[in-house]
Amino acid sequence: MFKELDPLLHSQLRLAVMSLLIGVEEADFVFLKEKTGATAGNLSVQIDKLNEAGYISVTKSFKGKMPCTTCKIAQKGILAFDSYVKALQGYIRKN
């Protein structure tokens, strides 16, 4: 039997953001935008969804006069990501 995949993480961009954040302490919006190749608007929407789910925390500040959005993966996000990866491994092994 196949495990259900977390629909929040099954989005390509949200999965990319989580994959990047799992390996760093935190990342700013510009870094995530450059690494994912996403538009600013789409990335902003997907970050909001991950934040609302409690998978990441978002801090908004300023560097000089420039706004800075910093993202950090939350414990709930680590557990969800780990579960998602294990579920995918189950799909691969069944084939």
C-alpha positions as CSV (number, residue, x, y, z in Angstrom):
1,M,0.0,0.0,0.0
2,F,1.3,3.4,-0.9
3,K,1.5,6.2,1.7
4,E,-0.4,9.4,0.9
5,L,1.9,12.2,-0.1
6,D,1.6,15.5,1.7
7,P,-0.2,17.8,-0.8
8,L,1.5,20.8,0.7
9,L,4.9,19.4,-0.1
10,H,3.9,17.8,-3.4
11,S,4.1,21.2,-5.1
12,Q,7.4,21.5,-7.0
13,L,8.2,25.0,-5.7
14,R,7.2,24.3,-2.1
15,L,9.3,21.1,-2.2
16,A,12.2,23.0,-3.6
17,V,12.0,25.6,-0.8
18,M,11.8,22.9,1.8
19,S,14.7,21.1,0.2
20,L,16.9,24.2,0.4
21,L,15.9,25.1,3.9
22,I,16.5,21.6,5.3
23,G,20.2,22.0,4.6
24,V,20.8,25.5,6.0
25,E,20.1,27.4,9.2
26,E,18.1,30.0,7.4
27,A,17.8,31.6,3.9
28,D,16.7,34.9,2.7
29,F,14.1,35.5,0.0
30,V,16.7,36.5,-2.7
31,F,18.6,33.3,-2.1
32,L,15.5,31.2,-2.4
33,K,14.3,33.1,-5.5
34,E,17.7,32.6,-7.2
35,K,18.0,28.9,-6.4
36,T,14.4,28.0,-7.4
37,G,14.1,30.3,-10.4
38,A,10.7,31.3,-9.2
39,T,9.1,34.7,-9.7
40,A,8.9,36.9,-6.7
41,G,5.1,36.7,-6.6
42,N,4.9,33.0,-6.8
43,L,7.6,32.4,-4.3
44,S,6.0,34.8,-1.9
45,V,2.6,32.9,-2.1
46,Q,4.3,29.5,-1.6
47,I,6.3,30.8,1.4
48,D,3.1,32.1,2.9
49,K,1.5,28.7,2.5
50,L,4.4,26.9,4.2
51,N,4.4,29.5,7.0
52,E,0.7,29.2,7.6
53,A,1.1,25.4,7.8
54,G,3.8,25.8,10.4
55,Y,6.5,24.2,8.2
56,I,8.7,27.3,8.2
57,S,9.0,30.5,10.1
58,V,9.3,33.8,8.3
59,T,11.0,36.9,9.7
60,K,10.7,40.3,8.0
61,S,13.2,43.0,8.7
62,F,15.3,45.6,6.9
63,K,18.9,45.7,5.8
64,G,19.4,49.4,5.6
65,K,16.4,50.6,3.7
66,M,15.8,47.4,1.9
67,P,13.2,44.9,3.2
68,C,14.6,41.4,4.0
69,T,12.5,38.3,4.3
70,T,14.3,35.4,6.1
71,C,12.9,31.8,6.2
72,K,13.8,29.0,8.6
73,I,12.5,25.5,8.6
74,A,10.5,24.6,11.7
75,Q,10.5,21.3,13.6
76,K,7.0,20.5,12.1
77,G,8.5,21.1,8.6
78,I,11.5,18.8,9.3
79,L,9.1,16.0,10.3
80,A,6.8,16.6,7.3
81,F,9.8,16.7,4.9
82,D,11.2,13.5,6.4
83,S,7.8,11.8,6.2
84,Y,7.4,12.9,2.6
85,V,10.8,11.6,1.6
86,K,10.1,8.3,3.2
87,A,6.8,8.0,1.4
88,L,8.5,8.7,-1.9
89,Q,11.1,6.0,-1.1
90,G,8.2,3.6,-0.6
91,Y,6.8,4.4,-4.1
92,I,10.3,3.8,-5.6
93,R,10.7,0.5,-3.8
94,K,7.3,-0.8,-4.9
95,N,8.2,-0.4,-8.6
